[in-house]
């Protein structure tokens, strides 16, 4: 998966749409306040907040890759190409 990410202030955002069922996933990556790594999160619109996936990474690129991988894993049963870029 390779999504188009947007930057607003110090946060990076992307949206992934499942090609299989149309589910929309929101992805975010933000630098931690002490600049010692990045926080990332993925959630599906309409789901309960406690279903979100999240973690941390040492760099922006690693956070983006982790968020995209989490969204892919969440949506996918292992078949490639489940997402369409938005």
Backbone bond lengths (Angstrom), bond angles and torsions (degrees), N, CA, C in turn:
res aa  C-N    CA-C-N  psi(-1)  N-CA   C-N-CA  omega(-1)  CA-C   N-CA-C  phi
1 X - - - 1.437 - - 1.518 108.08 -
2 X 1.290 115.71 134.20 1.455 120.87 174.96 1.524 106.97 -137.82
3 X 1.306 116.27 105.96 1.453 121.94 -176.63 1.514 110.80 -99.74
4 X 1.312 115.60 160.71 1.462 121.09 173.54 1.522 107.76 -88.25
5 X 1.310 116.19 118.32 1.451 122.73 -178.76 1.527 109.38 -100.18
6 X 1.332 116.56 142.66 1.457 123.51 176.66 1.519 108.77 -112.26
7 X 1.328 116.00 150.66 1.462 120.51 178.26 1.517 109.25 -114.17
8 X 1.331 115.86 129.17 1.454 122.93 173.70 1.520 106.07 -129.09
9 X 1.319 115.83 118.17 1.462 121.40 -173.11 1.526 108.06 55.26
10 X 1.312 118.41 -119.87 1.468 120.91 -178.62 1.523 112.85 -105.83
11 X 1.341 117.49 12.58 1.464 121.44 -178.19 1.526 110.68 -110.23
12 X 1.325 115.58 146.75 1.460 122.94 176.25 1.525 108.60 -110.11
13 X 1.330 117.18 136.67 1.460 122.47 -176.45 1.523 110.67 -130.89
14 X 1.336 116.10 147.97 1.459 121.70 172.38 1.524 108.64 -150.99
15 X 1.321 115.40 159.50 1.464 122.24 173.86 1.513 107.63 -126.43
16 X 1.332 115.82 133.74 1.460 121.64 175.20 1.519 107.31 -116.86
17 X 1.330 116.09 136.65 1.458 121.28 178.00 1.517 107.85 -116.60
18 X 1.321 116.02 127.02 1.455 120.70 -179.58 1.521 109.53 -67.52
19 X 1.324 116.75 127.64 1.452 121.05 175.91 1.520 112.29 -73.53
20 X 1.308 115.70 -15.52 1.455 121.27 -177.24 1.513 112.24 -87.77
21 X 1.350 117.08 -45.72 1.465 118.14 -173.97 1.528 113.72 -132.13
22 X 1.311 117.85 4.03 1.457 121.66 176.64 1.522 115.67 78.00
23 X 1.336 117.72 5.55 1.469 119.98 178.45 1.527 109.52 -60.47
24 X 1.333 116.18 141.11 1.467 121.79 179.22 1.520 108.61 -106.07
25 X 1.310 115.12 126.29 1.453 122.42 177.70 1.522 108.58 -110.90
26 X 1.318 116.52 131.70 1.455 122.39 176.45 1.525 107.50 -102.47
27 X 1.313 117.22 133.50 1.452 122.69 -179.09 1.518 109.02 -123.86
28 X 1.332 116.22 141.70 1.456 121.47 177.84 1.521 108.82 -142.14
29 X 1.322 115.37 145.55 1.468 122.60 172.09 1.522 107.13 -136.12
30 X 1.326 116.23 131.70 1.466 121.62 -178.56 1.519 109.68 -136.21
31 X 1.326 115.30 140.92 1.457 119.11 176.31 1.524 109.00 -70.80
32 X 1.324 116.28 137.69 1.457 120.91 178.08 1.527 109.76 -65.82
33 X 1.343 117.62 150.81 1.473 120.81 -174.97 1.520 114.72 -55.04
34 X 1.312 117.69 -33.99 1.473 119.14 -178.71 1.531 111.93 -88.83
35 X 1.343 116.34 9.33 1.471 123.49 179.56 1.526 112.03 59.85
36 X 1.321 115.84 25.29 1.461 121.29 -179.74 1.528 109.96 -108.26
37 X 1.328 116.63 55.64 1.454 121.00 178.64 1.514 112.37 121.05
38 X 1.322 114.82 -176.90 1.462 122.80 -176.28 1.515 110.01 -131.25
39 X 1.316 115.61 145.42 1.447 124.83 176.50 1.530 106.66 -104.58
40 X 1.329 118.22 141.27 1.461 120.41 176.39 1.524 109.72 -135.13
41 X 1.332 116.46 155.39 1.456 121.89 178.25 1.527 109.64 -151.01
42 X 1.324 114.82 152.27 1.468 122.83 176.56 1.523 107.10 -136.15
43 X 1.326 117.22 134.40 1.459 120.52 174.61 1.514 109.07 -143.17
44 X 1.333 115.17 157.29 1.462 121.66 176.45 1.511 108.28 -102.70
45 X 1.323 115.63 132.41 1.459 120.43 177.37 1.527 109.48 -58.79
46 X 1.309 116.06 133.05 1.452 121.34 177.43 1.519 114.36 91.36
47 X 1.328 118.45 -12.68 1.459 121.01 178.66 1.526 110.58 -85.58
48 X 1.321 116.10 160.31 1.462 121.38 175.95 1.534 109.12 -63.10
49 X 1.316 118.05 143.20 1.472 121.09 -178.32 1.525 114.22 -56.02
50 X 1.323 117.47 -30.57 1.465 119.23 -176.82 1.531 113.39 -74.77
51 X 1.328 117.68 -0.43 1.467 120.07 176.79 1.530 112.52 -91.27
52 X 1.332 117.27 -7.03 1.469 121.23 -178.38 1.528 110.99 -60.08
53 X 1.329 115.91 148.48 1.468 122.46 173.07 1.515 107.00 -102.44
54 X 1.347 117.59 146.95 1.462 119.87 -178.92 1.517 109.91 -158.90
55 X 1.323 114.64 164.26 1.453 120.12 178.77 1.514 110.40 -176.46
56 X 1.327 115.80 -168.95 1.457 120.08 176.65 1.519 108.90 -134.11
57 X 1.310 115.09 162.20 1.460 121.77 -175.32 1.529 108.34 -150.04
58 X 1.329 116.82 158.58 1.466 119.66 -177.22 1.531 114.87 -76.99
59 X 1.338 118.07 -16.73 1.464 120.52 -176.91 1.523 109.99 -147.15
60 X 1.341 115.82 166.19 1.464 120.61 177.33 1.527 110.22 -60.71
61 X 1.323 117.04 -44.97 1.465 120.68 -178.86 1.529 111.04 -61.62
62 X 1.328 116.95 -41.56 1.468 120.55 179.06 1.530 110.71 -67.03
63 X 1.332 117.54 -37.04 1.462 120.95 178.25 1.526 110.89 -66.27
64 X 1.330 116.74 -41.63 1.463 120.87 177.43 1.524 110.12 -61.30
65 X 1.324 116.74 -47.56 1.466 120.30 -179.97 1.525 111.43 -61.95
66 X 1.328 117.28 -40.58 1.462 120.93 -179.98 1.531 111.29 -66.15
67 X 1.340 117.10 -42.97 1.462 120.80 179.42 1.524 110.83 -64.57
68 X 1.328 117.14 -43.78 1.463 120.25 178.61 1.528 110.95 -64.17
69 X 1.318 117.14 -40.91 1.458 120.57 178.93 1.528 111.06 -65.31
70 X 1.328 117.22 -38.88 1.461 120.60 178.48 1.524 111.33 -64.83
71 X 1.332 116.87 -42.35 1.465 120.39 177.96 1.528 110.29 -64.30
72 X 1.322 116.53 -44.28 1.468 120.53 179.89 1.530 110.29 -61.18
73 X 1.317 116.65 -46.30 1.461 120.72 -178.85 1.522 111.27 -63.85
74 X 1.327 115.77 -40.25 1.456 122.00 -179.86 1.530 110.06 -61.17
75 X 1.305 116.91 -43.47 1.464 122.22 -174.38 1.517 112.93 -83.59
76 X 1.280 116.28 -27.95 1.449 121.63 -161.12 1.521 113.32 -106.34
77 X 1.301 115.25 152.45 1.461 120.63 171.75 1.522 109.92 -104.09
78 X 1.315 116.66 11.40 1.452 121.68 179.05 1.519 113.80 115.13
79 X 1.328 117.42 -10.08 1.461 120.10 178.82 1.516 109.97 -78.01
80 X 1.338 118.78 130.36 1.462 120.07 178.63 1.520 111.70 -70.50
81 X 1.322 115.30 159.21 1.458 120.46 172.92 1.513 115.01 79.00
82 X 1.321 118.62 25.60 1.458 120.03 -178.96 1.520 113.03 -77.10
83 X 1.328 117.20 -18.80 1.454 120.36 -176.26 1.528 111.38 -107.06
84 X 1.321 113.85 146.84 1.464 121.12 168.53 1.518 105.98 -112.28
85 X 1.309 117.48 133.09 1.471 120.42 178.34 1.521 108.35 -64.26
86 X 1.312 115.49 144.05 1.466 119.01 177.51 1.503 109.38 -103.46
